[in-house]
Amino acid sequence: KTALVVPGRYDERIHPDMQRANVIDNLKYCADLVGPEGMTLVLEPLNTLRDHPGLWLTGMSQAYQVCKAVNNQAVKIVDDLYHQQITEGNLIPNIEACWDEIAAFHVGDNPGRNEPTTGEINFKNIFKYLLSRDYKGVICMEHGCSARGAAGVRRVIEAYRECDPF
């Protein structure tokens, strides 16, 4: 059981350190409630450059710091590779740096947020890396199709076969 958490908008009236403290305090409170029920809250850093201007949580290192401060296994990160590519790039090194706090991945290529192989992200290398780390968690297909109808469905299937021949 997981619940996706986006901590909200950046508020220029509140000092960034206070906003961070508020997020951490609220997540500690929530983690104490949901953790005993076997639930995990996953933080999703979103890009502010294209899709979500004004949000507070924008990067993997920021999400990692929050998870470490909360210090509860009920709070983890969902690494949305589409958003991370726009905000930070450097996908595999960022995955490696945050590995112990990542609970799931969202897949969508950039630009366009369509299936793998339609943009600049090398999903074959990412999937190979996840396999080398013996990753057994969730990989969510959070993208559109580059083609419509049955052709689009076939294209998505072909893209995943191409990216994950292992």
Phi and psi in radians as a Rosetta constraint file:
Dihedral C 1 N 2 CA 2 C 2 CIRCULARHARMONIC -2.332 0.35
Dihedral N 2 CA 2 C 2 N 3 CIRCULARHARMONIC 2.668 0.35
Dihedral C 2 N 3 CA 3 C 3 CIRCULARHARMONIC -2.286 0.35
Dihedral N 3 CA 3 C 3 N 4 CIRCULARHARMONIC 2.254 0.35
Dihedral C 3 N 4 CA 4 C 4 CIRCULARHARMONIC -1.369 0.35
Dihedral N 4 CA 4 C 4 N 5 CIRCULARHARMONIC 2.332 0.35
Dihedral C 4 N 5 CA 5 C 5 CIRCULARHARMONIC -2.165 0.35
Dihedral N 5 CA 5 C 5 N 6 CIRCULARHARMONIC 2.200 0.35
Dihedral C 5 N 6 CA 6 C 6 CIRCULARHARMONIC -2.057 0.35
Dihedral N 6 CA 6 C 6 N 7 CIRCULARHARMONIC 1.929 0.35
Dihedral C 6 N 7 CA 7 C 7 CIRCULARHARMONIC -1.106 0.35
Dihedral N 7 CA 7 C 7 N 8 CIRCULARHARMONIC -0.086 0.35
Dihedral C 7 N 8 CA 8 C 8 CIRCULARHARMONIC 1.971 0.35
Dihedral N 8 CA 8 C 8 N 9 CIRCULARHARMONIC -2.910 0.35
Dihedral C 8 N 9 CA 9 C 9 CIRCULARHARMONIC -1.606 0.35
Dihedral N 9 CA 9 C 9 N 10 CIRCULARHARMONIC 2.619 0.35
Dihedral C 9 N 10 CA 10 C 10 CIRCULARHARMONIC -1.229 0.35
Dihedral N 10 CA 10 C 10 N 11 CIRCULARHARMONIC 2.304 0.35
Dihedral C 10 N 11 CA 11 C 11 CIRCULARHARMONIC -2.010 0.35
Dihedral N 11 CA 11 C 11 N 12 CIRCULARHARMONIC 1.933 0.35
Dihedral C 11 N 12 CA 12 C 12 CIRCULARHARMONIC -1.138 0.35
Dihedral N 12 CA 12 C 12 N 13 CIRCULARHARMONIC -0.262 0.35
Dihedral C 12 N 13 CA 13 C 13 CIRCULARHARMONIC -1.423 0.35
Dihedral N 13 CA 13 C 13 N 14 CIRCULARHARMONIC -0.233 0.35
Dihedral C 13 N 14 CA 14 C 14 CIRCULARHARMONIC -2.031 0.35
Dihedral N 14 CA 14 C 14 N 15 CIRCULARHARMONIC 2.300 0.35
Dihedral C 14 N 15 CA 15 C 15 CIRCULARHARMONIC -0.977 0.35
Dihedral N 15 CA 15 C 15 N 16 CIRCULARHARMONIC 2.419 0.35
Dihedral C 15 N 16 CA 16 C 16 CIRCULARHARMONIC -0.944 0.35
Dihedral N 16 CA 16 C 16 N 17 CIRCULARHARMONIC -0.633 0.35
Dihedral C 16 N 17 CA 17 C 17 CIRCULARHARMONIC -1.142 0.35
Dihedral N 17 CA 17 C 17 N 18 CIRCULARHARMONIC -0.626 0.35
Dihedral C 17 N 18 CA 18 C 18 CIRCULARHARMONIC -1.224 0.35
Dihedral N 18 CA 18 C 18 N 19 CIRCULARHARMONIC -0.676 0.35
Dihedral C 18 N 19 CA 19 C 19 CIRCULARHARMONIC -1.090 0.35
Dihedral N 19 CA 19 C 19 N 20 CIRCULARHARMONIC -0.767 0.35
Dihedral C 19 N 20 CA 20 C 20 CIRCULARHARMONIC -1.054 0.35
Dihedral N 20 CA 20 C 20 N 21 CIRCULARHARMONIC -0.785 0.35
Dihedral C 20 N 21 CA 21 C 21 CIRCULARHARMONIC -1.071 0.35
Dihedral N 21 CA 21 C 21 N 22 CIRCULARHARMONIC -0.707 0.35
Dihedral C 21 N 22 CA 22 C 22 CIRCULARHARMONIC -1.105 0.35
Dihedral N 22 CA 22 C 22 N 23 CIRCULARHARMONIC -0.757 0.35
Dihedral C 22 N 23 CA 23 C 23 CIRCULARHARMONIC -1.066 0.35
Dihedral N 23 CA 23 C 23 N 24 CIRCULARHARMONIC -0.810 0.35
Dihedral C 23 N 24 CA 24 C 24 CIRCULARHARMONIC -1.094 0.35
Dihedral N 24 CA 24 C 24 N 25 CIRCULARHARMONIC -0.823 0.35
Dihedral C 24 N 25 CA 25 C 25 CIRCULARHARMONIC -1.044 0.35
Dihedral N 25 CA 25 C 25 N 26 CIRCULARHARMONIC -0.776 0.35
Dihedral C 25 N 26 CA 26 C 26 CIRCULARHARMONIC -1.144 0.35
Dihedral N 26 CA 26 C 26 N 27 CIRCULARHARMONIC -0.693 0.35
Dihedral C 26 N 27 CA 27 C 27 CIRCULARHARMONIC -1.197 0.35
Dihedral N 27 CA 27 C 27 N 28 CIRCULARHARMONIC -0.632 0.35
Dihedral C 27 N 28 CA 28 C 28 CIRCULARHARMONIC -1.061 0.35
Dihedral N 28 CA 28 C 28 N 29 CIRCULARHARMONIC -0.792 0.35
Dihedral C 28 N 29 CA 29 C 29 CIRCULARHARMONIC -1.050 0.35
Dihedral N 29 CA 29 C 29 N 30 CIRCULARHARMONIC -0.859 0.35
Dihedral C 29 N 30 CA 30 C 30 CIRCULARHARMONIC -1.143 0.35
Dihedral N 30 CA 30 C 30 N 31 CIRCULARHARMONIC -0.710 0.35
Dihedral C 30 N 31 CA 31 C 31 CIRCULARHARMONIC -1.080 0.35
Dihedral N 31 CA 31 C 31 N 32 CIRCULARHARMONIC -0.673 0.35
Dihedral C 31 N 32 CA 32 C 32 CIRCULARHARMONIC -1.125 0.35
Dihedral N 32 CA 32 C 32 N 33 CIRCULARHARMONIC -0.490 0.35
Dihedral C 32 N 33 CA 33 C 33 CIRCULARHARMONIC -1.399 0.35
Dihedral N 33 CA 33 C 33 N 34 CIRCULARHARMONIC -0.791 0.35
Dihedral C 33 N 34 CA 34 C 34 CIRCULARHARMONIC -1.589 0.35
Dihedral N 34 CA 34 C 34 N 35 CIRCULARHARMONIC -0.475 0.35
Dihedral C 34 N 35 CA 35 C 35 CIRCULARHARMONIC -0.965 0.35
Dihedral N 35 CA 35 C 35 N 36 CIRCULARHARMONIC -0.857 0.35
Dihedral C 35 N 36 CA 36 C 36 CIRCULARHARMONIC -1.090 0.35
Dihedral N 36 CA 36 C 36 N 37 CIRCULARHARMONIC -0.311 0.35
Dihedral C 36 N 37 CA 37 C 37 CIRCULARHARMONIC -1.576 0.35
Dihedral N 37 CA 37 C 37 N 38 CIRCULARHARMONIC 0.050 0.35
Dihedral C 37 N 38 CA 38 C 38 CIRCULARHARMONIC 1.397 0.35
Dihedral N 38 CA 38 C 38 N 39 CIRCULARHARMONIC 0.337 0.35
Dihedral C 38 N 39 CA 39 C 39 CIRCULARHARMONIC -1.758 0.35
Dihedral N 39 CA 39 C 39 N 40 CIRCULARHARMONIC 2.589 0.35
Dihedral C 39 N 40 CA 40 C 40 CIRCULARHARMONIC -2.106 0.35
Dihedral N 40 CA 40 C 40 N 41 CIRCULARHARMONIC 2.316 0.35
Dihedral C 40 N 41 CA 41 C 41 CIRCULARHARMONIC -1.621 0.35
Dihedral N 41 CA 41 C 41 N 42 CIRCULARHARMONIC 2.182 0.35
Dihedral C 41 N 42 CA 42 C 42 CIRCULARHARMONIC -1.951 0.35
Dihedral N 42 CA 42 C 42 N 43 CIRCULARHARMONIC 2.161 0.35
Dihedral C 42 N 43 CA 43 C 43 CIRCULARHARMONIC -1.442 0.35
Dihedral N 43 CA 43 C 43 N 44 CIRCULARHARMONIC 2.311 0.35
Dihedral C 43 N 44 CA 44 C 44 CIRCULARHARMONIC -2.039 0.35
Dihedral N 44 CA 44 C 44 N 45 CIRCULARHARMONIC 1.869 0.35
Dihedral C 44 N 45 CA 45 C 45 CIRCULARHARMONIC -1.205 0.35
Dihedral N 45 CA 45 C 45 N 46 CIRCULARHARMONIC 2.287 0.35
Dihedral C 45 N 46 CA 46 C 46 CIRCULARHARMONIC -2.054 0.35
Dihedral N 46 CA 46 C 46 N 47 CIRCULARHARMONIC 2.624 0.35
Dihedral C 46 N 47 CA 47 C 47 CIRCULARHARMONIC -1.336 0.35
Dihedral N 47 CA 47 C 47 N 48 CIRCULARHARMONIC 2.449 0.35
Dihedral C 47 N 48 CA 48 C 48 CIRCULARHARMONIC -1.790 0.35
Dihedral N 48 CA 48 C 48 N 49 CIRCULARHARMONIC -0.098 0.35
Dihedral C 48 N 49 CA 49 C 49 CIRCULARHARMONIC -1.340 0.35
Dihedral N 49 CA 49 C 49 N 50 CIRCULARHARMONIC -0.560 0.35
Dihedral C 49 N 50 CA 50 C 50 CIRCULARHARMONIC -2.186 0.35
Dihedral N 50 CA 50 C 50 N 51 CIRCULARHARMONIC -0.803 0.35
Dihedral C 50 N 51 CA 51 C 51 CIRCULARHARMONIC -1.869 0.35
Dihedral N 51 CA 51 C 51 N 52 CIRCULARHARMONIC -0.569 0.35
Dihedral C 51 N 52 CA 52 C 52 CIRCULARHARMONIC -2.383 0.35
Dihedral N 52 CA 52 C 52 N 53 CIRCULARHARMONIC 1.136 0.35
Dihedral C 52 N 53 CA 53 C 53 CIRCULARHARMONIC -1.072 0.35
Dihedral N 53 CA 53 C 53 N 54 CIRCULARHARMONIC 2.465 0.35
Dihedral C 53 N 54 CA 54 C 54 CIRCULARHARMONIC 1.576 0.35
Dihedral N 54 CA 54 C 54 N 55 CIRCULARHARMONIC -0.023 0.35
Dihedral C 54 N 55 CA 55 C 55 CIRCULARHARMONIC -1.332 0.35
Dihedral N 55 CA 55 C 55 N 56 CIRCULARHARMONIC 2.694 0.35
Dihedral C 55 N 56 CA 56 C 56 CIRCULARHARMONIC -1.395 0.35
Dihedral N 56 CA 56 C 56 N 57 CIRCULARHARMONIC -0.803 0.35
Dihedral C 56 N 57 CA 57 C 57 CIRCULARHARMONIC -1.612 0.35
Dihedral N 57 CA 57 C 57 N 58 CIRCULARHARMONIC 1.915 0.35
Dihedral C 57 N 58 CA 58 C 58 CIRCULARHARMONIC -2.156 0.35
Dihedral N 58 CA 58 C 58 N 59 CIRCULARHARMONIC -0.219 0.35
Dihedral C 58 N 59 CA 59 C 59 CIRCULARHARMONIC -2.450 0.35
Dihedral N 59 CA 59 C 59 N 60 CIRCULARHARMONIC 2.778 0.35
Dihedral C 59 N 60 CA 60 C 60 CIRCULARHARMONIC -1.139 0.35
Dihedral N 60 CA 60 C 60 N 61 CIRCULARHARMONIC -0.742 0.35
Dihedral C 60 N 61 CA 61 C 61 CIRCULARHARMONIC -1.139 0.35
Dihedral N 61 CA 61 C 61 N 62 CIRCULARHARMONIC -0.608 0.35
Dihedral C 61 N 62 CA 62 C 62 CIRCULARHARMONIC -1.136 0.35
Dihedral N 62 CA 62 C 62 N 63 CIRCULARHARMONIC -0.806 0.35
Dihedral C 62 N 63 CA 63 C 63 CIRCULARHARMONIC -1.096 0.35
Dihedral N 63 CA 63 C 63 N 64 CIRCULARHARMONIC -0.691 0.35
Dihedral C 63 N 64 CA 64 C 64 CIRCULARHARMONIC -1.082 0.35
Dihedral N 64 CA 64 C 64 N 65 CIRCULARHARMONIC -0.791 0.35
Dihedral C 64 N 65 CA 65 C 65 CIRCULARHARMONIC -1.070 0.35
Dihedral N 65 CA 65 C 65 N 66 CIRCULARHARMONIC -0.706 0.35
Dihedral C 65 N 66 CA 66 C 66 CIRCULARHARMONIC -1.114 0.35
Dihedral N 66 CA 66 C 66 N 67 CIRCULARHARMONIC -0.803 0.35
Dihedral C 66 N 67 CA 67 C 67 CIRCULARHARMONIC -1.042 0.35
Dihedral N 67 CA 67 C 67 N 68 CIRCULARHARMONIC -0.758 0.35
Dihedral C 67 N 68 CA 68 C 68 CIRCULARHARMONIC -1.112 0.35
Dihedral N 68 CA 68 C 68 N 69 CIRCULARHARMONIC -0.679 0.35
Dihedral C 68 N 69 CA 69 C 69 CIRCULARHARMONIC -1.222 0.35
Dihedral N 69 CA 69 C 69 N 70 CIRCULARHARMONIC -0.663 0.35
Dihedral C 69 N 70 CA 70 C 70 CIRCULARHARMONIC -1.175 0.35
Dihedral N 70 CA 70 C 70 N 71 CIRCULARHARMONIC -0.683 0.35
Dihedral C 70 N 71 CA 71 C 71 CIRCULARHARMONIC 0.973 0.35
Dihedral N 71 CA 71 C 71 N 72 CIRCULARHARMONIC 0.886 0.35
Dihedral C 71 N 72 CA 72 C 72 CIRCULARHARMONIC -2.532 0.35
Dihedral N 72 CA 72 C 72 N 73 CIRCULARHARMONIC 2.244 0.35
Dihedral C 72 N 73 CA 73 C 73 CIRCULARHARMONIC -1.081 0.35
Dihedral N 73 CA 73 C 73 N 74 CIRCULARHARMONIC -0.184 0.35
Dihedral C 73 N 74 CA 74 C 74 CIRCULARHARMONIC -1.459 0.35
Dihedral N 74 CA 74 C 74 N 75 CIRCULARHARMONIC -0.009 0.35
Dihedral C 74 N 75 CA 75 C 75 CIRCULARHARMONIC -2.182 0.35
Dihedral N 75 CA 75 C 75 N 76 CIRCULARHARMONIC 2.060 0.35
Dihedral C 75 N 76 CA 76 C 76 CIRCULARHARMONIC -2.378 0.35
Dihedral N 76 CA 76 C 76 N 77 CIRCULARHARMONIC -2.980 0.35
Dihedral C 76 N 77 CA 77 C 77 CIRCULARHARMONIC -2.043 0.35
Dihedral N 77 CA 77 C 77 N 78 CIRCULARHARMONIC 2.464 0.35
Dihedral C 77 N 78 CA 78 C 78 CIRCULARHARMONIC -1.822 0.35
Dihedral N 78 CA 78 C 78 N 79 CIRCULARHARMONIC 2.111 0.35
Dihedral C 78 N 79 CA 79 C 79 CIRCULARHARMONIC -1.586 0.35
Dihedral N 79 CA 79 C 79 N 80 CIRCULARHARMONIC 1.769 0.35
Dihedral C 79 N 80 CA 80 C 80 CIRCULARHARMONIC -1.493 0.35
Dihedral N 80 CA 80 C 80 N 81 CIRCULARHARMONIC 1.853 0.35
Dihedral C 80 N 81 CA 81 C 81 CIRCULARHARMONIC -1.153 0.35
Dihedral N 81 CA 81 C 81 N 82 CIRCULARHARMONIC -0.526 0.35
Dihedral C 81 N 82 CA 82 C 82 CIRCULARHARMONIC -1.075 0.35
Dihedral N 82 CA 82 C 82 N 83 CIRCULARHARMONIC -0.920 0.35
Dihedral C 82 N 83 CA 83 C 83 CIRCULARHARMONIC -1.127 0.35
Dihedral N 83 CA 83 C 83 N 84 CIRCULARHARMONIC -0.732 0.35
Dihedral C 83 N 84 CA 84 C 84 CIRCULARHARMONIC -1.117 0.35
Dihedral N 84 CA 84 C 84 N 85 CIRCULARHARMONIC -0.662 0.35
Dihedral C 84 N 85 CA 85 C 85 CIRCULARHARMONIC -1.086 0.35
Dihedral N 85 CA 85 C 85 N 86 CIRCULARHARMONIC -0.730 0.35
Dihedral C 85 N 86 CA 86 C 86 CIRCULARHARMONIC -1.191 0.35
Dihedral N 86 CA 86 C 86 N 87 CIRCULARHARMONIC -0.768 0.35
Dihedral C 86 N 87 CA 87 C 87 CIRCULARHARMONIC -1.373 0.35
Dihedral N 87 CA 87 C 87 N 88 CIRCULARHARMONIC -0.749 0.35
Dihedral C 87 N 88 CA 88 C 88 CIRCULARHARMONIC -2.249 0.35
Dihedral N 88 CA 88 C 88 N 89 CIRCULARHARMONIC -0.538 0.35
Dihedral C 88 N 89 CA 89 C 89 CIRCULARHARMONIC 1.129 0.35
Dihedral N 89 CA 89 C 89 N 90 CIRCULARHARMONIC -2.720 0.35
Dihedral C 89 N 90 CA 90 C 90 CIRCULARHARMONIC 0.904 0.35
Dihedral N 90 CA 90 C 90 N 91 CIRCULARHARMONIC 0.818 0.35
Dihedral C 90 N 91 CA 91 C 91 CIRCULARHARMONIC -1.075 0.35
Dihedral N 91 CA 91 C 91 N 92 CIRCULARHARMONIC -0.949 0.35
Dihedral C 91 N 92 CA 92 C 92 CIRCULARHARMONIC -1.126 0.35
Dihedral N 92 CA 92 C 92 N 93 CIRCULARHARMONIC -0.786 0.35
Dihedral C 92 N 93 CA 93 C 93 CIRCULARHARMONIC -1.051 0.35
Dihedral N 93 CA 93 C 93 N 94 CIRCULARHARMONIC -0.611 0.35
Dihedral C 93 N 94 CA 94 C 94 CIRCULARHARMONIC -1.221 0.35
Dihedral N 94 CA 94 C 94 N 95 CIRCULARHARMONIC -0.668 0.35
Dihedral C 94 N 95 CA 95 C 95 CIRCULARHARMONIC -1.055 0.35
Dihedral N 95 CA 95 C 95 N 96 CIRCULARHARMONIC -0.820 0.35
Dihedral C 95 N 96 CA 96 C 96 CIRCULARHARMONIC -1.029 0.35
Dihedral N 96 CA 96 C 96 N 97 CIRCULARHARMONIC -0.787 0.35
Dihedral C 96 N 97 CA 97 C 97 CIRCULARHARMONIC -1.133 0.35
Dihedral N 97 CA 97 C 97 N 98 CIRCULARHARMONIC -0.540 0.35
Dihedral C 97 N 98 CA 98 C 98 CIRCULARHARMONIC -1.875 0.35
Dihedral N 98 CA 98 C 98 N 99 CIRCULARHARMONIC 0.163 0.35
Dihedral C 98 N 99 CA 99 C 99 CIRCULARHARMONIC -0.842 0.35
Dihedral N 99 CA 99 C 99 N 100 CIRCULARHARMONIC -0.809 0.35
Dihedral C 99 N 100 CA 100 C 100 CIRCULARHARMONIC -1.236 0.35
Dihedral N 100 CA 100 C 100 N 101 CIRCULARHARMONIC -0.141 0.35
Dihedral C 100 N 101 CA 101 C 101 CIRCULARHARMONIC -1.978 0.35
Dihedral N 101 CA 101 C 101 N 102 CIRCULARHARMONIC 0.019 0.35
Dihedral C 101 N 102 CA 102 C 102 CIRCULARHARMONIC -1.560 0.35
Dihedral N 102 CA 102 C 102 N 103 CIRCULARHARMONIC 2.234 0.35
Dihedral C 102 N 103 CA 103 C 103 CIRCULARHARMONIC -1.857 0.35
Dihedral N 103 CA 103 C 103 N 104 CIRCULARHARMONIC -0.397 0.35
Dihedral C 103 N 104 CA 104 C 104 CIRCULARHARMONIC -2.821 0.35
Dihedral N 104 CA 104 C 104 N 105 CIRCULARHARMONIC 2.900 0.35
Dihedral C 104 N 105 CA 105 C 105 CIRCULARHARMONIC -2.242 0.35
Dihedral N 105 CA 105 C 105 N 106 CIRCULARHARMONIC 2.516 0.35
Dihedral C 105 N 106 CA 106 C 106 CIRCULARHARMONIC -1.929 0.35
Dihedral N 106 CA 106 C 106 N 107 CIRCULARHARMONIC 2.358 0.35
Dihedral C 106 N 107 CA 107 C 107 CIRCULARHARMONIC -1.919 0.35
Dihedral N 107 CA 107 C 107 N 108 CIRCULARHARMONIC 2.299 0.35
Dihedral C 107 N 108 CA 108 C 108 CIRCULARHARMONIC -2.978 0.35
Dihedral N 108 CA 108 C 108 N 109 CIRCULARHARMONIC 2.303 0.35
Dihedral C 108 N 109 CA 109 C 109 CIRCULARHARMONIC -1.442 0.35
Dihedral N 109 CA 109 C 109 N 110 CIRCULARHARMONIC 2.809 0.35
Dihedral C 109 N 110 CA 110 C 110 CIRCULARHARMONIC -2.232 0.35
Dihedral N 110 CA 110 C 110 N 111 CIRCULARHARMONIC 2.336 0.35
Dihedral C 110 N 111 CA 111 C 111 CIRCULARHARMONIC -1.412 0.35
Dihedral N 111 CA 111 C 111 N 112 CIRCULARHARMONIC 2.866 0.35
Dihedral C 111 N 112 CA 112 C 112 CIRCULARHARMONIC 1.784 0.35
Dihedral N 112 CA 112 C 112 N 113 CIRCULARHARMONIC -0.330 0.35
Dihedral C 112 N 113 CA 113 C 113 CIRCULARHARMONIC 0.896 0.35
Dihedral N 113 CA 113 C 113 N 114 CIRCULARHARMONIC 0.810 0.35
Dihedral C 113 N 114 CA 114 C 114 CIRCULARHARMONIC -1.870 0.35
Dihedral N 114 CA 114 C 114 N 115 CIRCULARHARMONIC -2.989 0.35
Dihedral C 114 N 115 CA 115 C 115 CIRCULARHARMONIC -1.077 0.35
Dihedral N 115 CA 115 C 115 N 116 CIRCULARHARMONIC 2.780 0.35
Dihedral C 115 N 116 CA 116 C 116 CIRCULARHARMONIC -0.915 0.35
Dihedral N 116 CA 116 C 116 N 117 CIRCULARHARMONIC 2.661 0.35
Dihedral C 116 N 117 CA 117 C 117 CIRCULARHARMONIC 1.427 0.35
Dihedral N 117 CA 117 C 117 N 118 CIRCULARHARMONIC 0.007 0.35
Dihedral C 117 N 118 CA 118 C 118 CIRCULARHARMONIC -1.714 0.35
Dihedral N 118 CA 118 C 118 N 119 CIRCULARHARMONIC -0.043 0.35
Dihedral C 118 N 119 CA 119 C 119 CIRCULARHARMONIC -2.499 0.35
Dihedral N 119 CA 119 C 119 N 120 CIRCULARHARMONIC -2.601 0.35
Dihedral C 119 N 120 CA 120 C 120 CIRCULARHARMONIC -1.644 0.35
Dihedral N 120 CA 120 C 120 N 121 CIRCULARHARMONIC -0.167 0.35
Dihedral C 120 N 121 CA 121 C 121 CIRCULARHARMONIC -1.420 0.35
Dihedral N 121 CA 121 C 121 N 122 CIRCULARHARMONIC 2.326 0.35
Dihedral C 121 N 122 CA 122 C 122 CIRCULARHARMONIC -1.586 0.35
Dihedral N 122 CA 122 C 122 N 123 CIRCULARHARMONIC 1.448 0.35
Dihedral C 122 N 123 CA 123 C 123 CIRCULARHARMONIC -1.174 0.35
Dihedral N 123 CA 123 C 123 N 124 CIRCULARHARMONIC -0.492 0.35
Dihedral C 123 N 124 CA 124 C 124 CIRCULARHARMONIC -1.041 0.35
Dihedral N 124 CA 124 C 124 N 125 CIRCULARHARMONIC -0.776 0.35
Dihedral C 124 N 125 CA 125 C 125 CIRCULARHARMONIC -1.190 0.35
Dihedral N 125 CA 125 C 125 N 126 CIRCULARHARMONIC -0.657 0.35
Dihedral C 125 N 126 CA 126 C 126 CIRCULARHARMONIC -1.142 0.35
Dihedral N 126 CA 126 C 126 N 127 CIRCULARHARMONIC -0.821 0.35
Dihedral C 126 N 127 CA 127 C 127 CIRCULARHARMONIC -1.112 0.35
Dihedral N 127 CA 127 C 127 N 128 CIRCULARHARMONIC -0.657 0.35
Dihedral C 127 N 128 CA 128 C 128 CIRCULARHARMONIC -1.080 0.35
Dihedral N 128 CA 128 C 128 N 129 CIRCULARHARMONIC -0.742 0.35
Dihedral C 128 N 129 CA 129 C 129 CIRCULARHARMONIC -1.099 0.35
Dihedral N 129 CA 129 C 129 N 130 CIRCULARHARMONIC -0.810 0.35
Dihedral C 129 N 130 CA 130 C 130 CIRCULARHARMONIC -1.062 0.35
Dihedral N 130 CA 130 C 130 N 131 CIRCULARHARMONIC -0.688 0.35
Dihedral C 130 N 131 CA 131 C 131 CIRCULARHARMONIC -1.112 0.35
Dihedral N 131 CA 131 C 131 N 132 CIRCULARHARMONIC -0.710 0.35
Dihedral C 131 N 132 CA 132 C 132 CIRCULARHARMONIC -1.125 0.35
Dihedral N 132 CA 132 C 132 N 133 CIRCULARHARMONIC -0.441 0.35
Dihedral C 132 N 133 CA 133 C 133 CIRCULARHARMONIC -1.608 0.35
Dihedral N 133 CA 133 C 133 N 134 CIRCULARHARMONIC 0.069 0.35
Dihedral C 133 N 134 CA 134 C 134 CIRCULARHARMONIC 1.037 0.35
Dihedral N 134 CA 134 C 134 N 135 CIRCULARHARMONIC 0.657 0.35
Dihedral C 134 N 135 CA 135 C 135 CIRCULARHARMONIC -1.142 0.35
Dihedral N 135 CA 135 C 135 N 136 CIRCULARHARMONIC 2.263 0.35
Dihedral C 135 N 136 CA 136 C 136 CIRCULARHARMONIC -2.135 0.35
Dihedral N 136 CA 136 C 136 N 137 CIRCULARHARMONIC 0.170 0.35
Dihedral C 136 N 137 CA 137 C 137 CIRCULARHARMONIC -1.528 0.35
Dihedral N 137 CA 137 C 137 N 138 CIRCULARHARMONIC -2.855 0.35
Dihedral C 137 N 138 CA 138 C 138 CIRCULARHARMONIC -1.422 0.35
Dihedral N 138 CA 138 C 138 N 139 CIRCULARHARMONIC 2.352 0.35
Dihedral C 138 N 139 CA 139 C 139 CIRCULARHARMONIC -2.155 0.35
Dihedral N 139 CA 139 C 139 N 140 CIRCULARHARMONIC 1.894 0.35
Dihedral C 139 N 140 CA 140 C 140 CIRCULARHARMONIC -1.644 0.35
Dihedral N 140 CA 140 C 140 N 141 CIRCULARHARMONIC 2.293 0.35
Dihedral C 140 N 141 CA 141 C 141 CIRCULARHARMONIC -1.441 0.35
Dihedral N 141 CA 141 C 141 N 142 CIRCULARHARMONIC 1.564 0.35
Dihedral C 141 N 142 CA 142 C 142 CIRCULARHARMONIC -1.869 0.35
Dihedral N 142 CA 142 C 142 N 143 CIRCULARHARMONIC 1.271 0.35
Dihedral C 142 N 143 CA 143 C 143 CIRCULARHARMONIC -2.709 0.35
Dihedral N 143 CA 143 C 143 N 144 CIRCULARHARMONIC 2.947 0.35
Dihedral C 143 N 144 CA 144 C 144 CIRCULARHARMONIC -1.604 0.35
Dihedral N 144 CA 144 C 144 N 145 CIRCULARHARMONIC -2.966 0.35
Dihedral C 144 N 145 CA 145 C 145 CIRCULARHARMONIC -1.995 0.35
Dihedral N 145 CA 145 C 145 N 146 CIRCULARHARMONIC 2.452 0.35
Dihedral C 145 N 146 CA 146 C 146 CIRCULARHARMONIC -1.350 0.35
Dihedral N 146 CA 146 C 146 N 147 CIRCULARHARMONIC -0.248 0.35
Dihedral C 146 N 147 CA 147 C 147 CIRCULARHARMONIC -2.260 0.35
Dihedral N 147 CA 147 C 147 N 148 CIRCULARHARMONIC 2.768 0.35
Dihedral C 147 N 148 CA 148 C 148 CIRCULARHARMONIC -1.595 0.35
Dihedral N 148 CA 148 C 148 N 149 CIRCULARHARMONIC 2.748 0.35
Dihedral C 148 N 149 CA 149 C 149 CIRCULARHARMONIC 1.112 0.35
Dihedral N 149 CA 149 C 149 N 150 CIRCULARHARMONIC -2.604 0.35
Dihedral C 149 N 150 CA 150 C 150 CIRCULARHARMONIC -1.069 0.35
Dihedral N 150 CA 150 C 150 N 151 CIRCULARHARMONIC -0.597 0.35
Dihedral C 150 N 151 CA 151 C 151 CIRCULARHARMONIC -1.101 0.35
Dihedral N 151 CA 151 C 151 N 152 CIRCULARHARMONIC -0.655 0.35
Dihedral C 151 N 152 CA 152 C 152 CIRCULARHARMONIC -1.152 0.35
Dihedral N 152 CA 152 C 152 N 153 CIRCULARHARMONIC -0.723 0.35
Dihedral C 152 N 153 CA 153 C 153 CIRCULARHARMONIC -1.102 0.35
Dihedral N 153 CA 153 C 153 N 154 CIRCULARHARMONIC -0.782 0.35
Dihedral C 153 N 154 CA 154 C 154 CIRCULARHARMONIC -1.072 0.35
Dihedral N 154 CA 154 C 154 N 155 CIRCULARHARMONIC -0.696 0.35
Dihedral C 154 N 155 CA 155 C 155 CIRCULARHARMONIC -1.119 0.35
Dihedral N 155 CA 155 C 155 N 156 CIRCULARHARMONIC -0.704 0.35
Dihedral C 155 N 156 CA 156 C 156 CIRCULARHARMONIC -1.100 0.35
Dihedral N 156 CA 156 C 156 N 157 CIRCULARHARMONIC -0.807 0.35
Dihedral C 156 N 157 CA 157 C 157 CIRCULARHARMONIC -1.053 0.35
Dihedral N 157 CA 157 C 157 N 158 CIRCULARHARMONIC -0.796 0.35
Dihedral C 157 N 158 CA 158 C 158 CIRCULARHARMONIC -1.064 0.35
Dihedral N 158 CA 158 C 158 N 159 CIRCULARHARMONIC -0.711 0.35
Dihedral C 158 N 159 CA 159 C 159 CIRCULARHARMONIC -1.084 0.35
Dihedral N 159 CA 159 C 159 N 160 CIRCULARHARMONIC -0.769 0.35
Dihedral C 159 N 160 CA 160 C 160 CIRCULARHARMONIC -1.210 0.35
Dihedral N 160 CA 160 C 160 N 161 CIRCULARHARMONIC -0.615 0.35
Dihedral C 160 N 161 CA 161 C 161 CIRCULARHARMONIC -1.115 0.35
Dihedral N 161 CA 161 C 161 N 162 CIRCULARHARMONIC -0.689 0.35
Dihedral C 161 N 162 CA 162 C 162 CIRCULARHARMONIC -1.169 0.35
Dihedral N 162 CA 162 C 162 N 163 CIRCULARHARMONIC -0.681 0.35
Dihedral C 162 N 163 CA 163 C 163 CIRCULARHARMONIC -1.434 0.35
Dihedral N 163 CA 163 C 163 N 164 CIRCULARHARMONIC -0.375 0.35
Dihedral C 163 N 164 CA 164 C 164 CIRCULARHARMONIC -2.308 0.35
Dihedral N 164 CA 164 C 164 N 165 CIRCULARHARMONIC 1.160 0.35
Dihedral C 164 N 165 CA 165 C 165 CIRCULARHARMONIC -1.524 0.35
Dihedral N 165 CA 165 C 165 N 166 CIRCULARHARMONIC 0.193 0.35
